[in-house]
Amino acid sequence: MCRNIHTLHNFEPAATSDEVRAAALQYVRKVSGSTHPSKANQAAFDHAVEEIAHATQHLLDHLTTSAPPKDREVEAAKARARAAQRYATMSA
């Protein structure tokens, strides 16, 4: 999985359309192997991003869970702590 695609389900507040589109963009970039498509491929690239964003939003709208929603700030703090530990270990 791409490191830049983050879990979007079961957060409070819910994922924004910008977050969903960013995840779709990262997915299309990964699958296509291109971060900046050529002019010849731009329309197909953009169409794929929009289709995947739509499907992702549909999925998020229909998922259910009994778990309480996660707090974005708490999860971000946990991720920063994991990164700090990982990078401290790598440089030691």
Backbone bond lengths (Angstrom), bond angles and torsions (degrees), N, CA, C in turn:
res aa  C-N    CA-C-N  psi(-1)  N-CA   C-N-CA  omega(-1)  CA-C   N-CA-C  phi
1 M - - - 1.454 - - 1.526 108.81 -
2 C 1.295 116.04 145.23 1.463 120.19 178.03 1.526 109.65 -64.52
3 R 1.290 115.92 137.82 1.458 119.06 178.02 1.513 111.98 -66.95
4 N 1.330 117.62 -23.91 1.456 120.58 -177.41 1.526 113.29 -86.48
5 I 1.314 117.87 -6.77 1.457 120.24 176.35 1.522 107.12 -94.38
6 H 1.308 115.38 118.83 1.461 121.21 -176.46 1.523 110.40 -105.48
7 T 1.316 115.62 156.27 1.453 121.08 174.88 1.519 108.64 -61.59
8 L 1.326 116.09 133.29 1.458 120.84 -178.00 1.524 112.79 -113.64
9 H 1.310 117.13 -11.63 1.466 121.30 -175.78 1.525 111.93 -86.29
10 N 1.317 115.00 143.50 1.457 124.94 172.08 1.530 113.18 65.74
11 F 1.316 115.86 45.98 1.454 121.46 173.47 1.509 109.25 -116.83
12 E 1.302 115.07 151.62 1.455 120.92 174.44 1.507 107.98 -121.65
13 P 1.308 120.83 118.42 1.460 126.59 -0.57 1.528 111.44 -73.02
14 A 1.318 114.74 163.12 1.473 121.36 -177.83 1.523 110.59 -62.99
15 A 1.314 115.40 159.47 1.464 121.29 178.89 1.523 110.10 -59.05
16 T 1.312 115.22 139.77 1.462 120.91 178.27 1.523 109.94 -84.60
17 S 1.319 116.19 165.18 1.465 119.59 177.29 1.524 110.68 -63.78
18 D 1.337 117.56 -30.77 1.470 120.44 176.62 1.527 111.57 -65.75
19 E 1.338 117.11 -39.37 1.463 120.76 178.05 1.528 110.96 -67.10
20 V 1.318 116.08 -40.05 1.463 120.45 178.93 1.527 109.44 -64.69
21 R 1.327 117.32 -44.40 1.461 120.86 179.62 1.529 111.02 -65.19
22 A 1.336 117.64 -39.16 1.465 120.64 178.70 1.529 110.79 -62.51
23 A 1.327 117.05 -40.13 1.464 120.44 177.57 1.527 110.36 -65.45
24 A 1.328 116.58 -41.12 1.473 120.75 178.35 1.526 110.33 -63.32
25 L 1.316 116.76 -42.04 1.462 121.22 178.73 1.524 110.92 -61.79
26 Q 1.321 117.84 -44.33 1.462 121.21 178.79 1.521 110.70 -62.72
27 Y 1.328 116.60 -40.05 1.459 120.37 178.82 1.532 110.95 -62.86
28 V 1.322 116.64 -47.55 1.471 120.48 -179.19 1.528 110.23 -64.19
29 R 1.310 116.92 -39.52 1.469 119.74 177.16 1.523 110.79 -60.57
30 K 1.320 116.58 -43.10 1.462 121.04 -178.53 1.533 110.64 -65.99
31 V 1.321 116.35 -48.16 1.462 120.75 -176.74 1.527 111.28 -66.31
32 S 1.334 116.39 -40.46 1.469 119.80 -177.29 1.525 112.45 -80.48
33 G 1.323 116.77 -19.88 1.461 120.21 -177.24 1.512 112.52 74.44
34 S 1.327 116.29 20.23 1.459 120.44 -176.30 1.521 110.43 -138.63
35 T 1.318 116.51 127.64 1.465 118.88 175.25 1.516 111.37 -86.44
36 H 1.329 116.40 -26.54 1.458 122.21 178.55 1.530 107.82 -134.09
37 P 1.338 117.08 99.36 1.466 119.12 -177.38 1.528 111.44 -68.03
38 S 1.309 115.62 157.53 1.462 120.91 175.62 1.525 108.59 -67.48
39 K 1.322 115.47 164.74 1.473 119.60 177.98 1.521 110.94 -58.46
40 A 1.322 116.77 -35.04 1.464 121.24 179.91 1.529 111.72 -65.13
41 N 1.338 117.22 -29.31 1.464 121.39 -177.04 1.519 113.70 -103.81
42 Q 1.315 118.32 -3.52 1.466 121.57 -174.23 1.526 112.66 -58.51
43 A 1.325 117.78 -44.70 1.467 120.67 -178.24 1.529 111.06 -63.05
44 A 1.322 117.03 -44.22 1.470 120.61 178.90 1.525 110.55 -64.25
45 F 1.318 116.41 -41.17 1.463 122.53 179.06 1.535 109.91 -60.95
46 D 1.334 116.65 -51.09 1.463 121.52 -179.06 1.525 111.56 -62.65
47 H 1.330 116.44 -39.93 1.461 120.66 178.92 1.530 110.38 -63.52
48 A 1.319 116.59 -42.71 1.470 120.66 178.94 1.527 110.73 -62.19
49 V 1.324 117.11 -42.47 1.473 120.49 179.07 1.526 109.90 -60.10
50 E 1.321 117.24 -46.10 1.469 120.45 -178.75 1.523 111.63 -65.41
51 E 1.319 117.51 -41.66 1.466 120.95 179.05 1.530 111.36 -63.87
52 I 1.316 116.40 -43.45 1.467 120.45 -179.49 1.522 110.41 -69.18
53 A 1.318 117.93 -39.16 1.466 120.80 176.65 1.529 109.87 -61.44
54 H 1.323 116.70 -42.13 1.470 120.72 178.51 1.531 110.84 -62.55
55 A 1.322 116.59 -47.46 1.469 120.52 179.77 1.533 110.85 -63.64
56 T 1.307 116.78 -38.70 1.469 120.85 179.33 1.521 110.63 -65.13
57 Q 1.326 116.84 -45.13 1.468 119.82 178.87 1.515 110.60 -62.53
58 H 1.334 116.66 -40.71 1.470 121.06 177.15 1.529 110.06 -59.70
59 L 1.312 116.60 -45.49 1.466 120.85 178.33 1.525 110.76 -59.97
60 L 1.313 117.43 -50.11 1.465 120.98 -178.45 1.526 111.73 -61.01
61 D 1.324 116.54 -37.39 1.465 120.72 179.90 1.520 112.67 -67.14
62 H 1.333 116.84 -24.15 1.464 119.88 -174.74 1.528 114.32 -107.72
63 L 1.314 118.57 -4.77 1.467 120.21 176.85 1.528 110.01 -74.52
64 T 1.327 115.71 144.78 1.460 120.59 175.55 1.518 108.78 -126.29
65 T 1.307 115.37 155.34 1.459 120.67 177.50 1.515 109.26 -155.39
66 S 1.318 115.60 153.01 1.458 119.56 175.16 1.532 110.70 -98.36
67 A 1.336 116.62 -5.57 1.471 120.93 179.12 1.524 109.82 -74.77
68 P 1.309 116.59 145.76 1.463 118.33 176.98 1.527 110.15 -67.70
69 P 1.330 117.40 149.71 1.462 119.72 179.98 1.525 111.27 -63.43
70 K 1.348 115.22 145.88 1.458 120.96 178.29 1.525 109.00 -85.48
71 D 1.316 114.66 149.42 1.458 121.18 177.76 1.520 108.59 -89.70
72 R 1.314 117.50 127.58 1.462 122.37 -177.10 1.530 112.43 -59.72
73 E 1.303 116.64 -42.25 1.467 120.54 -177.60 1.534 110.88 -66.80
74 V 1.311 116.80 -41.60 1.474 120.76 179.12 1.521 109.86 -64.21
75 E 1.336 117.10 -44.78 1.465 120.80 179.95 1.525 111.16 -65.66
76 A 1.329 117.54 -37.43 1.470 120.99 177.90 1.527 110.45 -65.63
77 A 1.329 116.95 -39.34 1.467 120.67 178.47 1.529 110.29 -64.94
78 K 1.320 117.30 -40.65 1.468 121.03 177.32 1.529 110.50 -62.10
79 A 1.331 116.71 -42.61 1.466 120.96 -179.97 1.522 110.58 -64.56
80 R 1.330 117.32 -40.71 1.472 120.11 177.98 1.523 110.90 -63.71
81 A 1.329 116.79 -39.95 1.466 120.66 178.88 1.527 110.72 -64.84
82 R 1.336 116.50 -42.18 1.473 119.57 177.72 1.522 110.84 -63.18
83 A 1.328 116.80 -41.94 1.466 120.76 179.98 1.524 110.53 -65.14
84 A 1.314 116.95 -42.35 1.465 120.08 179.89 1.519 110.28 -61.85
85 Q 1.321 117.26 -42.05 1.447 121.51 178.71 1.522 110.99 -66.88
86 R 1.315 117.46 -42.25 1.465 121.88 -178.97 1.520 110.53 -64.46
87 Y 1.320 117.62 -46.42 1.466 120.59 -177.42 1.517 112.03 -74.18
88 A 1.319 117.78 -28.33 1.471 120.40 175.33 1.520 109.57 -68.03
89 T 1.318 116.27 -38.60 1.467 121.34 178.66 1.519 111.01 -68.40
90 M 1.322 117.20 -37.34 1.457 120.90 -178.19 1.523 112.15 -68.18
91 S 1.329 117.62 -34.47 1.461 120.12 -177.23 1.518 112.62 -87.81
92 A 1.322 117.53 -12.67 1.460 121.03 -178.80 1.509 111.94 -80.27
